[in-house]
Amino acid sequence: MSQTETGAPPPSINPLQKFWLREIGIEKTWLPAAPPKARDAARGSNAEPAQALQPRAAPSTATPGGDAPRPAPARPDAPAAASPAPESAAPRPLARPAPPAVPPAAPARTEPVVPAQDFEALRGQVIQCTACGLCSGRRHAVFGMGARPARWMVVGEAPGEQEDRQGLPFVGRSGQLLDAMLASVGLSREKDVFIANVIKCRPPGNRNPRPEEVAACSPYLMRQIELLKPERILVLGRFAAQTLLGTDATIGNLRGRGHVFKTDDGRSIPMVVSYHPAYLLRSPAEKARAWQDLRLAAALA
Ligand code: URA
């Protein structure tokens, strides 16, 4: 995998988007009013002019975080029963920056993951996975949920407590904010977006995933991307961004510009990095930047 940079048009907003911005706590923006076809542009057409690339300079203050529990909403794509998965080509673990100084994790229980080529087989494989020690503490592995085919793919870090309970991604307060953010650009997880995490099982106490857990789990995410073939990927938070881009750059360096994610099968998928919703809940002043990132993702060619 590798990354390059792409241009993007200047953002603008229409009344519907203003409504959703108010819903997610942004009362004012400095963005210009949208032209008549802005909603179409926000949903992926190529109508807006390109924006100059930005340098990788500013330091980041972003850190992902935990998610307060909320009552369980009904989700249309609940995890299916596990089924055995056929073997396929060797996996490509995602690159990861230097490992943090942490105690060793529980030993892996199986050979390295060889992710299935069929999406439902892959789901069953994830549900049954015992490739790292996280399986011993989980209620559910969280495969992901959303639209198929998916116009967008959203990639987060790892399940929290509510996600572990329900077996679905982003169902806590972060998930509510994520849904509002997606709605602000005319998208929903039901119709347009597939949501998944780098790590499929909850790390105890929502601790940061360990490098060996990322290495064991990331082949599943790679295969999900290859099979879903989304038009673009929105990566939320420092951990997921560093994992997918194979860098230790900060969110401040990575957000606000386009990247390209290259799959093993030769596909180039436009990708945008933004703040994790859990961070936005703690730092609402950054929501305006997250909105800019969403608009950038919507406008990437
Ligand atoms: N945070 C994440 O990164 N993913 C989830 O699914 C929930 C919270």
py3Dmol code that shows the C-alpha trace and the ligand (Angstrom):
import py3Dmol

protein = """\
ATOM      1  CA  MET A   1       0.000   0.000   0.000  1.00  0.00           C
ATOM      2  CA  SER A   2       1.173   3.490  -0.519  1.00  0.00           C
ATOM      3  CA  GLN A   3      -0.108   7.008  -0.443  1.00  0.00           C
ATOM      4  CA  THR A   4      -0.111   9.970  -2.752  1.00  0.00           C
ATOM      5  CA  GLU A   5      -1.892  13.267  -2.557  1.00  0.00           C
ATOM      6  CA  THR A   6      -4.843  14.580  -4.509  1.00  0.00           C
ATOM      7  CA  GLY A   7      -6.484  17.991  -4.799  1.00  0.00           C
ATOM      8  CA  ALA A   8      -9.955  18.921  -3.553  1.00  0.00           C
ATOM      9  CA  PRO A   9     -12.442  21.740  -4.132  1.00  0.00           C
ATOM     10  CA  PRO A  10     -13.224  24.418  -1.578  1.00  0.00           C
ATOM     11  CA  PRO A  11     -16.106  23.401   0.707  1.00  0.00           C
ATOM     12  CA  SER A  12     -19.547  25.007   0.665  1.00  0.00           C
ATOM     13  CA  ILE A  13     -22.827  24.331   2.441  1.00  0.00           C
ATOM     14  CA  ASN A  14     -26.503  24.230   1.574  1.00  0.00           C
ATOM     15  CA  PRO A  15     -29.505  24.604   3.948  1.00  0.00           C
ATOM     16  CA  LEU A  16     -29.817  20.850   4.607  1.00  0.00           C
ATOM     17  CA  GLN A  17     -26.187  20.697   5.556  1.00  0.00           C
ATOM     18  CA  LYS A  18     -26.617  23.767   7.782  1.00  0.00           C
ATOM     19  CA  PHE A  19     -29.373  21.874   9.575  1.00  0.00           C
ATOM     20  CA  TRP A  20     -27.133  18.904  10.223  1.00  0.00           C
ATOM     21  CA  LEU A  21     -24.271  21.115  11.262  1.00  0.00           C
ATOM     22  CA  ARG A  22     -26.522  22.603  13.918  1.00  0.00           C
ATOM     23  CA  GLU A  23     -27.451  19.025  14.929  1.00  0.00           C
ATOM     24  CA  ILE A  24     -23.794  18.217  15.489  1.00  0.00           C
ATOM     25  CA  GLY A  25     -23.151  21.446  17.364  1.00  0.00           C
ATOM     26  CA  ILE A  26     -21.742  23.751  14.706  1.00  0.00           C
ATOM     27  CA  GLU A  27     -23.719  26.982  14.613  1.00  0.00           C
ATOM     28  CA  LYS A  28     -21.498  29.016  12.311  1.00  0.00           C
ATOM     29  CA  THR A  29     -19.090  28.215   9.556  1.00  0.00           C
ATOM     30  CA  TRP A  30     -16.948  30.435   7.442  1.00  0.00           C
ATOM     31  CA  LEU A  31     -17.814  28.433   4.360  1.00  0.00           C
ATOM     32  CA  PRO A  32     -19.536  30.067   1.372  1.00  0.00           C
ATOM     33  CA  ALA A  33     -23.110  29.206   0.397  1.00  0.00           C
ATOM     34  CA  ALA A  34     -23.417  26.191  -1.868  1.00  0.00           C
ATOM     35  CA  PRO A  35     -24.185  26.467  -5.572  1.00  0.00           C
ATOM     36  CA  PRO A  36     -27.492  24.845  -6.659  1.00  0.00           C
ATOM     37  CA  LYS A  37     -25.943  21.408  -7.317  1.00  0.00           C
ATOM     38  CA  ALA A  38     -23.958  21.332  -4.073  1.00  0.00           C
ATOM     39  CA  ARG A  39     -25.740  18.279  -2.699  1.00  0.00           C
ATOM     40  CA  ASP A  40     -24.819  16.293  -5.796  1.00  0.00           C
ATOM     41  CA  ALA A  41     -21.264  17.473  -5.449  1.00  0.00           C
ATOM     42  CA  ALA A  42     -21.244  16.480  -1.806  1.00  0.00           C
ATOM     43  CA  ARG A  43     -22.296  12.985  -2.809  1.00  0.00           C
ATOM     44  CA  GLY A  44     -19.329  12.430  -5.015  1.00  0.00           C
ATOM     45  CA  SER A  45     -19.744  14.144  -8.367  1.00  0.00           C
ATOM     46  CA  ASN A  46     -16.804  16.029  -9.722  1.00  0.00           C
ATOM     47  CA  ALA A  47     -18.457  19.424 -10.051  1.00  0.00           C
ATOM     48  CA  GLU A  48     -16.277  21.520  -7.752  1.00  0.00           C
ATOM     49  CA  PRO A  49     -12.856  23.006  -8.563  1.00  0.00           C
ATOM     50  CA  ALA A  50      -9.638  21.528  -7.206  1.00  0.00           C
ATOM     51  CA  GLN A  51      -7.947  22.853  -4.073  1.00  0.00           C
ATOM     52  CA  ALA A  52      -4.193  23.216  -3.662  1.00  0.00           C
ATOM     53  CA  LEU A  53      -2.460  20.495  -1.648  1.00  0.00           C
ATOM     54  CA  GLN A  54      -1.451  21.416   1.875  1.00  0.00           C
ATOM     55  CA  PRO A  55       1.960  20.778   3.430  1.00  0.00           C
ATOM     56  CA  ARG A  56       2.418  18.173   6.204  1.00  0.00           C
ATOM     57  CA  ALA A  57       3.391  20.625   8.898  1.00  0.00           C
ATOM     58  CA  ALA A  58       0.951  21.264  11.723  1.00  0.00           C
ATOM     59  CA  PRO A  59       1.281  19.168  14.886  1.00  0.00           C
ATOM     60  CA  SER A  60      -1.775  17.148  15.982  1.00  0.00           C
ATOM     61  CA  THR A  61      -3.687  17.366  19.218  1.00  0.00           C
ATOM     62  CA  ALA A  62      -6.071  14.549  18.263  1.00  0.00           C
ATOM     63  CA  THR A  63      -6.432  11.405  20.272  1.00  0.00           C
ATOM     64  CA  PRO A  64      -9.194   8.843  19.914  1.00  0.00           C
ATOM     65  CA  GLY A  65     -11.063   7.887  23.008  1.00  0.00           C
ATOM     66  CA  GLY A  66     -13.740   5.864  24.708  1.00  0.00           C
ATOM     67  CA  ASP A  67     -17.426   6.018  24.140  1.00  0.00           C
ATOM     68  CA  ALA A  68     -20.132   6.499  26.746  1.00  0.00           C
ATOM     69  CA  PRO A  69     -22.823   3.796  26.696  1.00  0.00           C
ATOM     70  CA  ARG A  70     -26.277   4.473  25.269  1.00  0.00           C
ATOM     71  CA  PRO A  71     -29.452   2.396  24.810  1.00  0.00           C
ATOM     72  CA  ALA A  72     -29.135  -0.130  22.005  1.00  0.00           C
ATOM     73  CA  PRO A  73     -30.731   1.046  18.739  1.00  0.00           C
ATOM     74  CA  ALA A  74     -32.044  -1.526  16.280  1.00  0.00           C
ATOM     75  CA  ARG A  75     -29.503  -1.924  13.477  1.00  0.00           C
ATOM     76  CA  PRO A  76     -30.361  -3.425  10.109  1.00  0.00           C
ATOM     77  CA  ASP A  77     -27.138  -5.349   9.657  1.00  0.00           C
ATOM     78  CA  ALA A  78     -26.716  -7.405  12.790  1.00  0.00           C
ATOM     79  CA  PRO A  79     -23.869  -9.906  12.759  1.00  0.00           C
ATOM     80  CA  ALA A  80     -24.660 -13.206  11.095  1.00  0.00           C
ATOM     81  CA  ALA A  81     -23.998 -16.638  12.508  1.00  0.00           C
ATOM     82  CA  ALA A  82     -20.465 -17.813  12.015  1.00  0.00           C
ATOM     83  CA  SER A  83     -19.644 -20.032   9.066  1.00  0.00           C
ATOM     84  CA  PRO A  84     -16.393 -21.690   8.043  1.00  0.00           C
ATOM     85  CA  ALA A  85     -14.332 -19.649   5.619  1.00  0.00           C
ATOM     86  CA  PRO A  86     -12.407 -20.950   2.622  1.00  0.00           C
ATOM     87  CA  GLU A  87      -8.721 -20.283   2.469  1.00  0.00           C
ATOM     88  CA  SER A  88      -7.330 -17.811  -0.024  1.00  0.00           C
ATOM     89  CA  ALA A  89      -4.247 -15.860  -0.941  1.00  0.00           C
ATOM     90  CA  ALA A  90      -1.801 -14.847   1.762  1.00  0.00           C
ATOM     91  CA  PRO A  91      -2.766 -11.744   3.760  1.00  0.00           C
ATOM     92  CA  ARG A  92      -0.898  -8.481   3.745  1.00  0.00           C
ATOM     93  CA  PRO A  93      -0.653  -7.093   7.251  1.00  0.00           C
ATOM     94  CA  LEU A  94      -0.954  -3.310   7.381  1.00  0.00           C
ATOM     95  CA  ALA A  95       2.127  -1.303   8.230  1.00  0.00           C
ATOM     96  CA  ARG A  96       2.298   0.070  11.740  1.00  0.00           C
ATOM     97  CA  PRO A  97       4.516   2.687  13.368  1.00  0.00           C
ATOM     98  CA  ALA A  98       6.981   1.843  16.138  1.00  0.00           C
ATOM     99  CA  PRO A  99       5.358  -0.252  18.882  1.00  0.00           C
ATOM    100  CA  PRO A 100       4.625   1.522  22.169  1.00  0.00           C
ATOM    101  CA  ALA A 101       6.311   0.294  25.352  1.00  0.00           C
ATOM    102  CA  VAL A 102       3.594  -2.000  26.750  1.00  0.00           C
ATOM    103  CA  PRO A 103       3.627  -5.370  28.445  1.00  0.00           C
ATOM    104  CA  PRO A 104       3.407  -8.376  26.099  1.00  0.00           C
ATOM    105  CA  ALA A 105      -0.082  -9.353  24.973  1.00  0.00           C
ATOM    106  CA  ALA A 106      -1.686 -12.751  25.390  1.00  0.00           C
ATOM    107  CA  PRO A 107      -0.145 -15.135  22.866  1.00  0.00           C
ATOM    108  CA  ALA A 108      -1.820 -15.634  19.503  1.00  0.00           C
ATOM    109  CA  ARG A 109      -3.704 -18.903  19.381  1.00  0.00           C
ATOM    110  CA  THR A 110      -3.651 -19.755  15.711  1.00  0.00           C
ATOM    111  CA  GLU A 111      -1.588 -19.334  12.591  1.00  0.00           C
ATOM    112  CA  PRO A 112      -1.703 -15.938  10.825  1.00  0.00           C
ATOM    113  CA  VAL A 113      -5.076 -15.051   9.362  1.00  0.00           C
ATOM    114  CA  VAL A 114      -5.755 -15.899   5.727  1.00  0.00           C
ATOM    115  CA  PRO A 115      -8.860 -13.827   5.014  1.00  0.00           C
ATOM    116  CA  ALA A 116     -11.685 -15.311   2.972  1.00  0.00           C
ATOM    117  CA  GLN A 117     -12.421 -14.038  -0.538  1.00  0.00           C
ATOM    118  CA  ASP A 118     -16.199 -14.049  -0.074  1.00  0.00           C
ATOM    119  CA  PHE A 119     -17.734 -11.294   2.048  1.00  0.00           C
ATOM    120  CA  GLU A 120     -20.089 -13.491   4.073  1.00  0.00           C
ATOM    121  CA  ALA A 121     -17.396 -16.109   4.566  1.00  0.00           C
ATOM    122  CA  LEU A 122     -15.128 -13.313   5.761  1.00  0.00           C
ATOM    123  CA  ARG A 123     -17.796 -12.211   8.237  1.00  0.00           C
ATOM    124  CA  GLY A 124     -18.035 -15.750   9.610  1.00  0.00           C
ATOM    125  CA  GLN A 125     -14.278 -15.990   9.818  1.00  0.00           C
ATOM    126  CA  VAL A 126     -14.063 -12.756  11.839  1.00  0.00           C
ATOM    127  CA  ILE A 127     -16.851 -13.842  14.189  1.00  0.00           C
ATOM    128  CA  GLN A 128     -14.963 -17.052  14.964  1.00  0.00           C
ATOM    129  CA  CYS A 129     -11.470 -15.564  14.943  1.00  0.00           C
ATOM    130  CA  THR A 130      -9.022 -16.495  17.700  1.00  0.00           C
ATOM    131  CA  ALA A 131      -5.908 -15.078  16.052  1.00  0.00           C
ATOM    132  CA  CYS A 132      -4.982 -12.866  19.008  1.00  0.00           C
ATOM    133  CA  GLY A 133      -5.665 -12.736  22.726  1.00  0.00           C
ATOM    134  CA  LEU A 134      -8.539 -10.228  22.378  1.00  0.00           C
ATOM    135  CA  CYS A 135     -10.970 -13.048  21.570  1.00  0.00           C
ATOM    136  CA  SER A 136     -10.849 -14.241  25.176  1.00  0.00           C
ATOM    137  CA  GLY A 137     -12.458 -11.040  26.509  1.00  0.00           C
ATOM    138  CA  ARG A 138     -15.015 -10.295  23.812  1.00  0.00           C
ATOM    139  CA  ARG A 139     -18.766 -10.682  23.828  1.00  0.00           C
ATOM    140  CA  HIS A 140     -18.893 -10.193  20.072  1.00  0.00           C
ATOM    141  CA  ALA A 141     -16.364  -9.677  17.350  1.00  0.00           C
ATOM    142  CA  VAL A 142     -17.467  -6.613  15.372  1.00  0.00           C
ATOM    143  CA  PHE A 143     -17.161  -7.330  11.669  1.00  0.00           C
ATOM    144  CA  GLY A 144     -18.722  -4.086  10.451  1.00  0.00           C
ATOM    145  CA  MET A 145     -22.065  -2.973   9.104  1.00  0.00           C
ATOM    146  CA  GLY A 146     -23.599  -0.856   6.410  1.00  0.00           C
ATOM    147  CA  ALA A 147     -24.509  -0.536   2.793  1.00  0.00           C
ATOM    148  CA  ARG A 148     -23.418  -2.965   0.114  1.00  0.00           C
ATOM    149  CA  PRO A 149     -22.392  -1.895  -2.376  1.00  0.00           C
ATOM    150  CA  ALA A 150     -20.868   0.880  -0.316  1.00  0.00           C
ATOM    151  CA  ARG A 151     -20.068   4.269  -1.825  1.00  0.00           C
ATOM    152  CA  TRP A 152     -17.982   5.156   1.210  1.00  0.00           C
ATOM    153  CA  MET A 153     -16.128   3.098   3.740  1.00  0.00           C
ATOM    154  CA  VAL A 154     -15.537   4.530   7.207  1.00  0.00           C
ATOM    155  CA  VAL A 155     -12.704   2.994   9.210  1.00  0.00           C
ATOM    156  CA  GLY A 156     -12.457   3.452  12.975  1.00  0.00           C
ATOM    157  CA  GLU A 157     -10.180   2.036  15.609  1.00  0.00           C
ATOM    158  CA  ALA A 158     -11.744  -0.774  17.631  1.00  0.00           C
ATOM    159  CA  PRO A 159     -15.046  -1.674  19.277  1.00  0.00           C
ATOM    160  CA  GLY A 160     -15.890  -0.060  22.608  1.00  0.00           C
ATOM    161  CA  GLU A 161     -18.177  -1.441  25.263  1.00  0.00           C
ATOM    162  CA  GLN A 162     -21.460  -0.888  23.425  1.00  0.00           C
ATOM    163  CA  GLU A 163     -20.048  -2.208  20.156  1.00  0.00           C
ATOM    164  CA  ASP A 164     -18.791  -5.311  21.960  1.00  0.00           C
ATOM    165  CA  ARG A 165     -22.246  -5.843  23.492  1.00  0.00           C
ATOM    166  CA  GLN A 166     -24.133  -5.426  20.231  1.00  0.00           C
ATOM    167  CA  GLY A 167     -21.620  -6.766  17.733  1.00  0.00           C
ATOM    168  CA  LEU A 168     -21.964  -3.595  15.647  1.00  0.00           C
ATOM    169  CA  PRO A 169     -19.587  -0.688  15.005  1.00  0.00           C
ATOM    170  CA  PHE A 170     -20.098   2.865  16.251  1.00  0.00           C
ATOM    171  CA  VAL A 171     -23.312   2.388  18.201  1.00  0.00           C
ATOM    172  CA  GLY A 172     -22.374   4.532  21.222  1.00  0.00           C
ATOM    173  CA  ARG A 173     -22.267   8.328  21.443  1.00  0.00           C
ATOM    174  CA  SER A 174     -19.451   8.419  18.902  1.00  0.00           C
ATOM    175  CA  GLY A 175     -21.715   6.513  16.544  1.00  0.00           C
ATOM    176  CA  GLN A 176     -24.525   9.012  16.972  1.00  0.00           C
ATOM    177  CA  LEU A 177     -22.143  11.815  16.112  1.00  0.00           C
ATOM    178  CA  LEU A 178     -20.753   9.855  13.169  1.00  0.00           C
ATOM    179  CA  ASP A 179     -24.279   9.308  11.821  1.00  0.00           C
ATOM    180  CA  ALA A 180     -24.993  13.044  12.110  1.00  0.00           C
ATOM    181  CA  MET A 181     -21.740  13.876  10.368  1.00  0.00           C
ATOM    182  CA  LEU A 182     -22.511  11.478   7.522  1.00  0.00           C
ATOM    183  CA  ALA A 183     -26.029  12.891   7.235  1.00  0.00           C
ATOM    184  CA  SER A 184     -24.523  16.362   6.884  1.00  0.00           C
ATOM    185  CA  VAL A 185     -23.108  15.260   3.544  1.00  0.00           C
ATOM    186  CA  GLY A 186     -26.254  13.344   2.584  1.00  0.00           C
ATOM    187  CA  LEU A 187     -25.022   9.865   3.521  1.00  0.00           C
ATOM    188  CA  SER A 188     -26.195   7.101   5.850  1.00  0.00           C
ATOM    189  CA  ARG A 189     -24.823   3.773   6.972  1.00  0.00           C
ATOM    190  CA  GLU A 190     -28.013   2.129   5.778  1.00  0.00           C
ATOM    191  CA  LYS A 191     -27.767   3.355   2.180  1.00  0.00           C
ATOM    192  CA  ASP A 192     -24.281   4.553   1.367  1.00  0.00           C
ATOM    193  CA  VAL A 193     -21.583   3.721   3.880  1.00  0.00           C
ATOM    194  CA  PHE A 194     -19.976   0.577   5.257  1.00  0.00           C
ATOM    195  CA  ILE A 195     -18.400   1.057   8.684  1.00  0.00           C
ATOM    196  CA  ALA A 196     -15.609  -1.131  10.029  1.00  0.00           C
ATOM    197  CA  ASN A 197     -12.724  -0.947  12.457  1.00  0.00           C
ATOM    198  CA  VAL A 198      -9.053  -1.852  12.185  1.00  0.00           C
ATOM    199  CA  ILE A 199      -9.481  -4.129  15.216  1.00  0.00           C
ATOM    200  CA  LYS A 200     -12.535  -6.363  15.361  1.00  0.00           C
ATOM    201  CA  CYS A 201     -12.550  -7.261  19.070  1.00  0.00           C
ATOM    202  CA  ARG A 202     -12.667  -4.847  21.995  1.00  0.00           C
ATOM    203  CA  PRO A 203      -9.360  -4.285  23.751  1.00  0.00           C
ATOM    204  CA  PRO A 204      -9.902  -4.600  27.520  1.00  0.00           C
ATOM    205  CA  GLY A 205     -10.756  -1.280  29.102  1.00  0.00           C
ATOM    206  CA  ASN A 206     -10.601   0.340  25.643  1.00  0.00           C
ATOM    207  CA  ARG A 207      -6.823   0.358  25.800  1.00  0.00           C
ATOM    208  CA  ASN A 208      -4.874   1.023  22.603  1.00  0.00           C
ATOM    209  CA  PRO A 209      -4.573  -2.026  20.372  1.00  0.00           C
ATOM    210  CA  ARG A 210      -1.138  -3.638  20.449  1.00  0.00           C
ATOM    211  CA  PRO A 211       1.019  -4.069  17.350  1.00  0.00           C
ATOM    212  CA  GLU A 212       0.611  -7.845  17.330  1.00  0.00           C
ATOM    213  CA  GLU A 213      -3.186  -7.420  17.521  1.00  0.00           C
ATOM    214  CA  VAL A 214      -3.083  -5.017  14.587  1.00  0.00           C
ATOM    215  CA  ALA A 215      -0.895  -7.444  12.651  1.00  0.00           C
ATOM    216  CA  ALA A 216      -3.298 -10.312  13.353  1.00  0.00           C
ATOM    217  CA  CYS A 217      -6.475  -8.376  12.537  1.00  0.00           C
ATOM    218  CA  SER A 218      -5.552  -5.994   9.729  1.00  0.00           C
ATOM    219  CA  PRO A 219      -5.724  -8.638   6.958  1.00  0.00           C
ATOM    220  CA  TYR A 220      -9.489  -8.710   7.587  1.00  0.00           C
ATOM    221  CA  LEU A 221      -9.766  -4.975   7.000  1.00  0.00           C
ATOM    222  CA  MET A 222      -7.641  -5.230   3.884  1.00  0.00           C
ATOM    223  CA  ARG A 223      -9.936  -7.899   2.489  1.00  0.00           C
ATOM    224  CA  GLN A 224     -13.027  -5.894   3.421  1.00  0.00           C
ATOM    225  CA  ILE A 225     -11.674  -2.953   1.438  1.00  0.00           C
ATOM    226  CA  GLU A 226     -10.802  -5.170  -1.523  1.00  0.00           C
ATOM    227  CA  LEU A 227     -14.234  -6.814  -1.571  1.00  0.00           C
ATOM    228  CA  LEU A 228     -16.286  -3.678  -0.919  1.00  0.00           C
ATOM    229  CA  LYS A 229     -14.415  -1.541  -3.447  1.00  0.00           C
ATOM    230  CA  PRO A 230     -15.705   1.713  -1.927  1.00  0.00           C
ATOM    231  CA  GLU A 231     -15.481   4.907  -3.942  1.00  0.00           C
ATOM    232  CA  ARG A 232     -13.613   6.508  -1.039  1.00  0.00           C
ATOM    233  CA  ILE A 233     -12.453   5.817   2.479  1.00  0.00           C
ATOM    234  CA  LEU A 234     -12.883   8.089   5.487  1.00  0.00           C
ATOM    235  CA  VAL A 235     -10.429   7.187   8.228  1.00  0.00           C
ATOM    236  CA  LEU A 236     -11.286   8.320  11.735  1.00  0.00           C
ATOM    237  CA  GLY A 237      -8.625   8.992  14.306  1.00  0.00           C
ATOM    238  CA  ARG A 238      -4.877   8.756  14.660  1.00  0.00           C
ATOM    239  CA  PHE A 239      -4.708   5.029  15.234  1.00  0.00           C
ATOM    240  CA  ALA A 240      -6.649   3.981  12.133  1.00  0.00           C
ATOM    241  CA  ALA A 241      -4.910   6.622  10.007  1.00  0.00           C
ATOM    242  CA  GLN A 242      -1.439   5.546  11.065  1.00  0.00           C
ATOM    243  CA  THR A 243      -2.336   1.919  10.492  1.00  0.00           C
ATOM    244  CA  LEU A 244      -3.798   2.385   7.019  1.00  0.00           C
ATOM    245  CA  LEU A 245      -1.112   4.788   5.851  1.00  0.00           C
ATOM    246  CA  GLY A 246       1.807   3.039   7.518  1.00  0.00           C
ATOM    247  CA  THR A 247       3.032   6.237   9.130  1.00  0.00           C
ATOM    248  CA  ASP A 248       3.509   7.731  12.552  1.00  0.00           C
ATOM    249  CA  ALA A 249       2.466  11.195  11.323  1.00  0.00           C
ATOM    250  CA  THR A 250      -0.025  13.079  13.457  1.00  0.00           C
ATOM    251  CA  ILE A 251      -3.670  13.685  12.655  1.00  0.00           C
ATOM    252  CA  GLY A 252      -2.780  17.335  12.208  1.00  0.00           C
ATOM    253  CA  ASN A 253      -0.406  16.327   9.441  1.00  0.00           C
ATOM    254  CA  LEU A 254      -2.695  13.796   7.811  1.00  0.00           C
ATOM    255  CA  ARG A 255      -6.103  15.487   7.863  1.00  0.00           C
ATOM    256  CA  GLY A 256      -7.255  18.235   5.529  1.00  0.00           C
ATOM    257  CA  ARG A 257      -5.807  16.727   2.360  1.00  0.00           C
ATOM    258  CA  GLY A 258      -6.424  13.776   0.095  1.00  0.00           C
ATOM    259  CA  HIS A 259      -4.565  10.472   0.192  1.00  0.00           C
ATOM    260  CA  VAL A 260      -4.830   7.427  -2.017  1.00  0.00           C
ATOM    261  CA  PHE A 261      -5.082   3.935  -0.574  1.00  0.00           C
ATOM    262  CA  LYS A 262      -3.710   1.281  -2.917  1.00  0.00           C
ATOM    263  CA  THR A 263      -5.075  -2.223  -2.560  1.00  0.00           C
ATOM    264  CA  ASP A 264      -3.129  -5.370  -3.330  1.00  0.00           C
ATOM    265  CA  ASP A 265      -5.300  -5.939  -6.386  1.00  0.00           C
ATOM    266  CA  GLY A 266      -4.129  -2.640  -7.872  1.00  0.00           C
ATOM    267  CA  ARG A 267      -7.066  -0.395  -7.018  1.00  0.00           C
ATOM    268  CA  SER A 268      -6.481   3.214  -5.949  1.00  0.00           C
ATOM    269  CA  ILE A 269      -9.101   4.496  -3.549  1.00  0.00           C
ATOM    270  CA  PRO A 270      -9.266   8.172  -2.526  1.00  0.00           C
ATOM    271  CA  MET A 271      -8.922   8.483   1.227  1.00  0.00           C
ATOM    272  CA  VAL A 272      -9.404  11.272   3.745  1.00  0.00           C
ATOM    273  CA  VAL A 273      -8.282  11.278   7.371  1.00  0.00           C
ATOM    274  CA  SER A 274     -10.256  13.092  10.039  1.00  0.00           C
ATOM    275  CA  TYR A 275     -10.719  13.313  13.776  1.00  0.00           C
ATOM    276  CA  HIS A 276     -12.276  10.438  15.664  1.00  0.00           C
ATOM    277  CA  PRO A 277     -15.844  11.260  16.793  1.00  0.00           C
ATOM    278  CA  ALA A 278     -14.889  10.426  20.399  1.00  0.00           C
ATOM    279  CA  TYR A 279     -12.276  13.163  20.186  1.00  0.00           C
ATOM    280  CA  LEU A 280     -14.826  15.544  18.682  1.00  0.00           C
ATOM    281  CA  LEU A 281     -17.151  14.865  21.608  1.00  0.00           C
ATOM    282  CA  ARG A 282     -14.376  16.014  23.931  1.00  0.00           C
ATOM    283  CA  SER A 283     -13.184  18.834  21.680  1.00  0.00           C
ATOM    284  CA  PRO A 284     -16.261  20.265  19.932  1.00  0.00           C
ATOM    285  CA  ALA A 285     -14.264  23.213  18.583  1.00  0.00           C
ATOM    286  CA  GLU A 286     -12.665  20.766  16.127  1.00  0.00           C
ATOM    287  CA  LYS A 287     -16.018  19.848  14.561  1.00  0.00           C
ATOM    288  CA  ALA A 288     -15.622  22.596  11.988  1.00  0.00           C
ATOM    289  CA  ARG A 289     -12.394  20.968  10.783  1.00  0.00           C
ATOM    290  CA  ALA A 290     -14.089  17.571  10.720  1.00  0.00           C
ATOM    291  CA  TRP A 291     -16.786  19.108   8.563  1.00  0.00           C
ATOM    292  CA  GLN A 292     -14.143  20.393   6.166  1.00  0.00           C
ATOM    293  CA  ASP A 293     -12.702  16.868   5.998  1.00  0.00           C
ATOM    294  CA  LEU A 294     -16.117  15.422   5.185  1.00  0.00           C
ATOM    295  CA  ARG A 295     -16.618  17.923   2.411  1.00  0.00           C
ATOM    296  CA  LEU A 296     -13.167  17.134   1.103  1.00  0.00           C
ATOM    297  CA  ALA A 297     -13.980  13.410   1.089  1.00  0.00           C
ATOM    298  CA  ALA A 298     -17.246  14.080  -0.702  1.00  0.00           C
ATOM    299  CA  ALA A 299     -15.502  16.096  -3.376  1.00  0.00           C
ATOM    300  CA  LEU A 300     -12.471  13.869  -4.060  1.00  0.00           C
ATOM    301  CA  ALA A 301     -12.426  12.576  -7.596  1.00  0.00           C
TER     302      ALA A 301
END
"""
ligand_1 = """\
8
URA
N -14.782 3.789 18.281
C -14.266 3.149 17.197
O -13.182 3.470 16.737
N -14.998 2.189 16.646
C -16.197 1.834 17.101
O -16.811 0.947 16.528
C -16.699 2.516 18.222
C -15.979 3.491 18.793
"""
view = py3Dmol.view(width=600, height=400)
view.addModel(protein, "pdb")
view.setStyle({"model": 0}, {"cartoon": {"style": "trace"}})
view.addModel(ligand_1, "xyz")
view.setStyle({"model": 1}, {"stick": {}})
view.zoomTo()
view.show()
